[in-house]
Amino acid sequence: MTVHVQDQRSMLLQTDEEFQQLAAKHKELEQRLSELADKPHLSEPDHVEQATIKKRKLQLKDRMEDIMRRVAGSSGSQAMSA
């Protein structure tokens, strides 16, 4: 992750409520995946949960990236009009 992207992410974590909620949910799912990974054996329901969590995490990440692109695009257009 570049410094600019990290700065943008930090700014959004402080200022954008939707981004904050998405990041918190993403972290929660990451912790659950870690719990599942620590199990010596996964049951069939655990495997299903693991796959579902991975898909949901990707959806959250995609939405967070959409927000970052939107913000980067709007700040870029503001800089051009200034």
N, C-alpha and C positions, 0 to 999 in steps of 0.2 A: 504494500500500500504506500503510495507516495505521500509526501508531507502535505501537499495540497488536499488530497483526499482525506487524510487524517484530520486536518484542520476543519474541513467541511463537515465531516462526520461529528467532530466534537461540537461544532457550532450548532448543528441540527439537534444533537442530544440535549443541548441547553435550551433551544428555542422552539423546536417543533414537537408538539404534543403527539402527533401521530407517529413520528419517527421514534420518539421515546418509547411509546407503547410497542411498536414493532421490535425495537432492539431488546426491550425487556422480555418479550415473548420468545424471541430468538434465543436469548441467553437461557431462559427457562427450559426450552426444548433441548438446548445443548447439554444442560445439566442432566436431563432425563436420559439422553443418549449415553452420556458418560456412565450413569448408573447401570444402564443395560449392558454396556461394554464390560463393566466390572463383574458381571455375572459369569460364572464358569460355564453355564449352559443356558441357552435361551429356549423357552417353550415356543410352541407355534404362535400363541397370542403375543409373546414378546417379539418374535420376528415381525409379525404384522405391525405391531406398535412401532418398532424400529423403522420400518419402511415408511409408515405414515408420518412419523416425526421428520424423517429426512426430506420427504416431499414438502411438508409444511414449512420447514426451515428454508428450503429453496424459494418457496413462494414469498416468505417474509423478506428474504434477502433481495429478491427481485423487486419487491415493492419499495424497499429502502433505497435501492439503486435508482429506481424511477424518481423518487423524491430528490435524491442527490443530483440527478441529471436536470430535473426541473429547476432546482435552485441554481445550479451552475449556468443553465441556459438563461434564466432571468437575470442573474447578476452580470452575465456577459452582455446581454442586450442593454442593461442599464449603463454599463461602462461605455458602450458604443454611443449611446445617446447623450452622454455627459460631455 
